[in-house]
């Protein structure tokens, strides 16, 4: 038997015992009938009761369920009831944690989830929300594929750090270390009445971060229908549908059989967080292969260009040598012809026939001498041509090496790399523009292409007489 000097000492002992068990950190779920429900300044108090047989007849066990003041209005709205009095006399599913009050040495059950018993009411409410979203043209009717997006490098994930779905996503995001995307977690409750408001707040934080995320992932593992029913929220559906204009939202909530409102308005729906991670991994791998293939094609193209240039230079060199030698031949022949003609005319009047024969021998001798000099000249020209060819080959080899170095450096520069593949670079005040959110209406920009620059100005298109925030920017040449 333990003895305590006063109530305070007993209280401390009980508190320490309870805390050591960890019972107040666990999440519990139970079914019970509501006998009373009253709203006070601090929140909603619900008395639940269960009858069970005992040795001395039937007995009732009761517990108080408490819902915080800022939570219970949303709970009632999700449940489709107007007043807390509509809870009385019905059986509900309650989920939450036990809290021990030191002053009264008693337990209170803090509920974060209240759901109807059975799925009919949940399905009915979801259909009503879908009908409203359809009327507003916010349902995602188009089927998208991640291949439509640029290579995914930055991911914002909305989940809970303790959720199994978040862990599954990270485990299945298997990409080579060099191409591993950046993943930022935006914490949000993934269960209970705070689910919808938590996700909406996370979406707003993502916008305020000014980080150019490629995709936003909403991840939550599987569970009962009552666990997922708080994702069925009209305001949440509207916010996700509009957010797709800013950044594609990927949903990975529950299991294959589970559908919630985010699945109908997201840019693309996946059955589980694991499936989202694997699809992103495949998209990155496919883009890596595409880059490798483009690099190989470019390398072959450059090699072919060098070969063609080399062939052209060799042909031009040979043609130049041939023309030079031909001119030399023509000049020598012309001189010889003139010499022969002048000599013959001179000898015709000075010597007789025999002497003319002697003169022909002299001419033959002179011709042989001239032919010998011409052969020496031809040999010198051929040697000169070989030296020119070697010099051209050396210069081409050095040029090819320099071009390869320059090309590799250009690939490392994010600003210039798009120009190598037929893309464009946009500058504003000398700084690169990588997102439409950096551009304001009326600003002047520089659009750089591989063969020149275009000065452009941003203006806002009008659709249905309403200015749209995204998608309405148009570039005009000055």
C-alpha positions in Angstrom: 0.0 0.0 0.0 1.2 3.5 -0.9 0.7 6.3 1.6 0.7 10.0 0.6 0.9 13.0 3.0 -1.7 15.0 1.0 -3.8 15.1 -2.1 -1.2 17.1 -4.1 1.4 14.3 -3.6 -1.2 11.7 -4.7 -2.1 13.8 -7.7 1.6 14.1 -8.8 2.0 10.4 -8.4 -1.0 9.6 -10.6 0.1 12.2 -13.2 3.6 10.7 -13.4 2.1 7.2 -13.8 -0.2 8.2 -16.6 2.6 10.1 -18.5 4.9 7.2 -18.2 2.4 4.9 -19.9 2.1 7.2 -22.9 -1.7 6.7 -23.0 -2.4 10.4 -23.6 -0.3 10.3 -26.8 -2.3 7.5 -28.4 -5.2 8.0 -30.9 -8.4 6.2 -30.0 -11.6 5.5 -32.0 -14.9 4.3 -30.6 -18.6 4.1 -31.4 -21.1 5.6 -29.0 -24.6 7.1 -28.6 -24.8 10.8 -27.8 -27.1 11.7 -24.8 -26.3 15.4 -24.4 -24.5 18.1 -26.4 -24.0 21.7 -25.3 -21.9 24.6 -26.5 -19.8 26.6 -23.9 -17.3 29.4 -24.2 -14.4 27.0 -24.6 -16.0 24.6 -27.1 -18.6 21.8 -27.6 -19.2 19.2 -24.8 -20.7 15.9 -25.9 -21.8 13.3 -23.3 -21.8 9.8 -24.8 -23.1 6.7 -23.0 -23.0 3.0 -23.5 -25.1 0.4 -21.7 -23.7 -3.0 -20.8 -24.9 -5.8 -18.6 -23.4 -6.3 -15.1 -23.8 -8.8 -12.2 -26.3 -6.5 -10.6 -28.1 -5.5 -13.7 -27.4 -3.2 -16.6 -25.0 -0.3 -16.1 -24.1 2.8 -18.2 -20.6 4.0 -18.8 -20.2 7.6 -19.8 -17.4 9.8 -21.0 -17.3 13.5 -22.1 -16.1 14.2 -25.6 -14.8 17.7 -26.0 -14.3 19.6 -29.3 -12.4 22.8 -29.4 -14.3 26.0 -30.1 -12.7 26.7 -33.5 -13.3 23.1 -34.7 -16.8 22.2 -33.9 -18.6 24.6 -36.4 -16.6 22.9 -39.3 -17.4 19.5 -37.9 -21.1 20.2 -37.9 -20.9 21.6 -41.4 -19.1 18.5 -42.7 -21.6 16.3 -41.0 -24.4 18.2 -42.7 -26.2 19.2 -39.4 -27.3 22.7 -38.4 -27.0 22.4 -34.6 -25.2 20.4 -32.0 -28.6 19.2 -30.8 -28.8 17.1 -34.0 -26.1 14.9 -32.6 -28.3 13.7 -29.7 -30.0 10.4 -29.9 -27.8 9.0 -32.7 -24.7 6.8 -32.8 -21.5 8.3 -34.1 -17.9 7.4 -34.6 -15.5 9.4 -32.4 -11.8 9.7 -32.8 -9.1 11.6 -30.8 -6.9 11.5 -27.7 -7.4 11.3 -24.0 -6.5 14.3 -21.9 -6.0 14.0 -18.1 -7.0 17.0 -16.0 -4.7 17.3 -12.9 -7.0 19.5 -10.9 -10.0 17.1 -11.1 -7.9 13.9 -11.6 -10.2 12.9 -14.5 -10.1 12.1 -18.2 -11.7 14.0 -21.0 -11.7 12.8 -24.6 -10.5 15.4 -27.1 -12.1 14.6 -30.5 -10.7 15.7 -33.8 -13.1 13.5 -35.9 -16.8 12.8 -35.6 -18.3 10.7 -38.4 -21.7 9.0 -39.0 -22.0 5.3 -38.6 -22.2 3.9 -42.2 -21.0 5.4 -45.5 -24.3 6.6 -47.0 -24.2 10.1 -45.5 -20.5 10.5 -46.5 -21.2 9.6 -50.1 -24.3 11.8 -50.2 -22.3 14.8 -49.1 -19.5 14.2 -51.6 -22.0 14.0 -54.4 -23.5 17.4 -53.4 -20.0 19.0 -53.4 -19.2 17.5 -56.8 -22.4 18.9 -58.2 -21.5 22.4 -57.0 -18.0 22.1 -58.4 -19.3 20.9 -61.8 -21.6 23.9 -62.0 -18.6 26.2 -61.4 -16.6 24.3 -64.2 -13.9 23.4 -61.7 -13.8 19.6 -62.1 -10.6 18.3 -63.8 -12.1 16.6 -66.9 -8.9 16.5 -68.9 -6.5 13.6 -68.4 -2.9 14.7 -67.9 0.4 13.0 -67.9 3.6 14.0 -66.2 5.4 13.8 -69.5 3.7 17.1 -70.4 5.7 18.9 -67.6 9.3 20.0 -67.7 11.8 17.8 -65.8 10.6 17.8 -62.2 13.3 19.4 -60.0 11.4 21.0 -57.0 8.5 19.3 -55.2 6.2 20.8 -52.5 4.4 18.1 -50.6 1.5 18.8 -48.2 1.3 16.1 -45.6 2.1 15.4 -42.0 5.7 14.5 -41.0 4.3 11.6 -39.0 2.0 10.3 -41.7 2.8 6.9 -43.2 1.9 8.4 -46.7 4.7 10.9 -46.4 7.2 8.2 -45.5 6.0 6.1 -48.4 6.4 9.0 -50.8 10.0 9.6 -49.8 11.0 5.9 -49.9 9.7 5.5 -53.4 11.2 8.6 -54.9 14.1 6.7 -56.3 16.2 8.9 -58.6 19.9 9.0 -59.3 21.7 11.2 -56.7 22.8 13.7 -59.4 19.2 14.3 -60.4 17.5 13.9 -57.0 14.7 16.6 -56.8 14.3 19.0 -53.9 11.4 18.1 -51.6 9.9 20.6 -49.2 7.3 19.5 -46.7 4.4 21.9 -45.9 2.9 20.5 -42.7 -0.9 20.1 -42.5 -3.3 17.8 -40.5 -4.3 14.9 -42.6 -7.2 13.8 -40.4 -10.1 15.4 -38.7 -11.9 18.8 -38.9 -8.6 20.7 -39.4 -7.8 18.8 -42.6 -9.3 21.1 -45.2 -8.2 24.4 -43.5 -4.7 23.0 -43.0 -4.3 22.1 -46.6 -5.6 25.5 -47.8 -3.1 27.3 -45.4 -0.3 25.1 -46.8 -1.2 26.1 -50.4 -1.1 29.7 -49.4 2.3 29.3 -47.8 3.6 27.7 -51.0 2.5 30.7 -53.0 4.1 33.1 -50.5 7.4 31.2 -50.6 8.1 32.5 -54.2 9.8 29.1 -55.0 9.2 27.8 -58.5 7.9 24.4 -57.6 7.3 22.0 -60.6 4.5 20.1 -58.8 2.6 20.2 -55.5 1.7 16.8 -54.0 -1.0 16.2 -51.4 -0.2 12.8 -49.7 -2.1 10.8 -47.2 -2.2 7.1 -46.6 -5.2 4.9 -46.5 -7.8 4.6 -43.8 -11.5 4.3 -43.1 -14.1 6.4 -44.8 -14.6 8.4 -41.6 -10.9 9.3 -41.7 -11.1 10.6 -45.3 -14.4 12.4 -45.1 -12.9 15.7 -44.0 -11.1 15.9 -47.4 -14.6 16.3 -48.9 -14.8 20.1 -48.5 -16.2 22.5 -51.1 -13.8 25.4 -50.3 -10.8 23.0 -50.4 -12.0 21.8 -53.9 -12.2 25.3 -55.2 -8.8 26.3 -53.8 -7.1 23.2 -55.4 -8.8 23.8 -58.8 -7.6 27.4 -58.9 -4.1 26.5 -57.6 -3.6 24.3 -60.7 -3.2 27.6 -62.7 -0.2 28.4 -60.5 1.3 25.0 -60.2 0.0 21.4 -61.0 -1.4 19.7 -58.0 -1.0 15.9 -57.7 -3.3 14.0 -55.3 -2.2 10.7 -53.6 -4.8 10.2 -50.9 -5.9 6.8 -49.5 -5.9 3.6 -51.5 -7.0 2.7 -55.1 -10.7 2.4 -54.0 -10.7 5.7 -52.2 -11.9 8.9 -53.8 -12.1 12.3 -52.2 -12.8 15.8 -53.5 -9.1 16.6 -54.1 -9.0 13.7 -56.6 -11.6 15.3 -58.8 -10.0 18.7 -59.0 -6.3 17.9 -58.9 -4.2 18.2 -62.1 -3.7 14.5 -61.9 -5.0 11.9 -59.4 -2.9 9.0 -58.2 -4.2 6.1 -56.1 -1.5 6.3 -53.4 1.5 8.4 -52.3 3.7 5.5 -53.5 2.2 5.7 -57.0 2.9 9.5 -57.1 6.5 9.0 -56.1 7.1 6.3 -58.7 5.5 8.4 -61.5 7.7 11.4 -60.7 10.8 9.1 -60.6 9.9 7.7 -64.0 9.3 11.2 -65.4 12.8 12.3 -64.3 14.4 9.1 -65.6 12.7 9.6 -69.0 14.0 13.1 -69.3 17.5 12.1 -68.4 17.4 9.5 -71.2 16.1 12.1 -73.6 18.9 14.5 -72.7 21.5 11.7 -73.2 20.0 10.9 -76.6 20.0 14.6 -77.6 23.7 14.9 -76.5 24.7 11.9 -78.6 22.8 13.3 -81.6 24.6 16.7 -81.1 28.0 15.0 -80.7 27.5 13.1 -84.0 26.3 16.3 -85.7 29.4 18.2 -84.5 31.6 15.4 -85.7 29.9 15.4 -89.1 30.3 19.2 -89.4 34.0 18.9 -88.6 34.4 16.2 -91.2 32.5 18.2 -93.8 34.6 21.3 -93.1 37.8 19.2 -93.3 36.7 17.7 -96.7 35.8 21.2 -98.0 39.1 22.6 -96.9 41.0 19.7 -98.5 39.1 20.1 -101.7 39.7 23.9 -101.8 43.4 23.4 -101.1 43.8 20.8 -103.9 41.8 23.0 -106.3 44.0 26.0 -105.4 47.2 24.0 -106.1 45.8 22.7 -109.4 44.9 26.1 -110.5 48.3 27.5 -109.5 50.2 24.7 -111.3 48.0 25.1 -114.4 48.7 28.9 -114.5 52.4 28.1 -114.1 52.2 25.6 -117.0 50.3 28.1 -119.2 52.8 30.9 -118.5 55.8 28.6 -119.2 54.2 27.3 -122.4 53.4 30.8 -123.5 57.0 31.9 -122.9 58.4 28.9 -124.8 56.1 29.4 -127.7 57.1 33.0 -128.0 60.7 32.1 -127.6 60.5 29.4 -130.3 58.7 31.7 -132.6 61.1 34.6 -132.2 64.1 32.4 -132.5 62.8 30.7 -135.6 62.0 34.0 -137.2 65.4 35.3 -136.4 67.3 32.2 -137.6 65.2 32.1 -140.8 66.9 35.1 -142.2 70.4 34.5 -140.7 71.3 30.8 -141.3 70.8 28.1 -143.8 68.9 24.9 -143.5 71.8 23.0 -141.9 72.4 25.7 -139.4 68.6 25.6 -138.8 69.0 21.9 -137.8 71.8 22.8 -135.5 69.5 25.5 -134.1 66.8 22.9 -133.5 69.4 20.8 -131.5 70.1 23.9 -129.5 66.4 24.5 -129.0 66.0 20.9 -127.8 68.7 21.4 -125.3 67.1 24.6 -124.1 63.7 22.8 -123.9 65.2 20.0 -121.8 66.7 22.6 -119.4 63.4 24.3 -119.1 61.6 21.0 -118.5 64.0 20.3 -115.7 63.4 23.6 -114.1 59.6 23.1 -114.4 59.8 19.7 -112.7 61.7 21.3 -109.8 59.1 24.0 -109.6 56.3 21.3 -109.6 58.0 19.4 -106.8 58.3 22.5 -104.7 54.6 23.2 -105.2 53.6 19.7 -104.1 55.8 20.0 -101.0 54.2 23.4 -100.2 50.7 21.8 -100.6 51.5 19.0 -98.2 52.7 21.6 -95.6 49.5 23.6 -96.0 47.4 20.5 -95.6 49.2 19.5 -92.3 48.7 23.1 -91.1 45.0 23.0 -91.8 44.6 19.7 -90.0 46.4 21.0 -86.9 44.2 24.1 -86.9 41.0 22.1 -87.4 42.0 19.7 -84.5 42.6 22.7 -82.2 39.3 24.3 -83.2 37.4 21.1 -82.5 38.9 20.8 -79.1 38.1 24.5 -78.3 34.5 24.0 -79.5 34.0 20.9 -77.3 35.3 22.9 -74.2 33.1 25.8 -75.0 30.1 23.5 -75.5 30.6 21.8 -72.2 30.9 25.1 -70.4 27.7 26.3 -72.0 25.8 23.2 -70.9 26.8 24.0 -67.3 25.3 27.5 -67.5 21.6 27.3 -66.8 21.0 30.7 -68.5 22.6 29.7 -71.8 21.9 26.0 -72.1 18.4 26.5 -73.6 19.9 28.3 -76.6 21.8 25.1 -77.5 18.6 23.2 -78.0 16.5 25.8 -79.8 15.1 27.5 -76.7 15.1 31.1 -75.6 16.2 33.1 -72.6 14.1 36.0 -71.2 15.9 38.8 -69.2 14.3 41.6 -67.2 16.7 44.4 -66.2 19.6 42.1 -67.0 18.3 39.2 -64.8 16.9 35.9 -66.0 13.1 35.4 -65.8 12.2 31.8 -64.9 8.5 32.2 -63.9 5.5 34.2 -65.1 5.1 35.5 -61.6 8.2 37.6 -62.1 6.6 39.5 -64.9 4.3 42.4 -64.5 2.0 44.0 -67.1 3.7 46.8 -69.0 7.2 45.7 -68.3 9.8 45.5 -71.1 11.8 42.3 -71.5 14.6 41.0 -73.7 13.9 37.8 -75.5 17.2 36.2 -76.6 17.3 33.5 -79.2 20.3 31.7 -80.7 20.5 34.1 -83.7 19.5 37.4 -82.1 17.5 39.4 -79.6 13.9 40.6 -79.6 12.6 43.4 -77.4 9.1 42.6 -76.1 6.5 44.2 -73.9 4.0 42.5 -71.6 0.3 43.3 -71.8 -2.9 41.6 -70.4 -5.4 39.9 -72.6 -9.1 40.2 -71.6 -11.4 37.2 -71.5 -15.2 37.7 -70.9 -14.3 41.3 -69.9 -12.5 40.0 -66.8 -8.8 40.3 -66.3 -7.2 37.0 -65.3 -4.2 36.8 -63.1 -2.5 33.8 -64.8 -2.4 32.8 -68.4 -3.2 36.3 -69.7 0.3 37.6 -70.4 1.1 38.2 -74.1 4.5 39.3 -75.5 4.6 41.9 -78.4 7.6 43.0 -80.4 8.5 46.7 -80.0 
